[in-house]
Amino acid sequence: MATVVVGYVAKPEGEAALERAVQEAELRGLKLVVVSSHRGGPDYDEKLAMEQDAALDDVRRRLDAKGVPYVVRQLVRGFDPADDLISIAEANAAELIVIGLRRRSPVGKLILGSNAQRILLDAHCPVLAVKAGD
């Protein structure tokens, strides 16, 4: 079954991506796959992991209330989030990937961001990049 895949982080850009991905899944009549990817290994932070678990529980409650068919995938494998998002999109026959972008400094605007750039360039399907509201 085709899906809409969204990269989720518990930040304004992640919330904007999730909101738009829900709209796209409803519009297309597709299942939503929510992907939360973290590096783990020596960068593992137990407090941050607990906060992320709580955020994903909240995401599940909101999606249950909307009645959108979904799957939440939380990954802590040491891969780049871009690798995880692209591989899950391919494995789930994604019609669309939705990612959130954050505002960047003038110097930061010279590059889009390594994960976002890789997803935009390497994904097998269209990618929708959304910004968080002000």
Secondary structure, DSSP 8 states (H G I E B T S, - for coil): --EEEEE--SSHHHHHHHHHHHHHHHHHT-EEEEEEEE--GGG--HHHHHHHHHHHHHHHHHHHHHT--EEEEEEESSS-HHHHHHHHHHHTTEEEEEEEE----TTGGGS--HHHHHHHHH-SS-EEEEE---
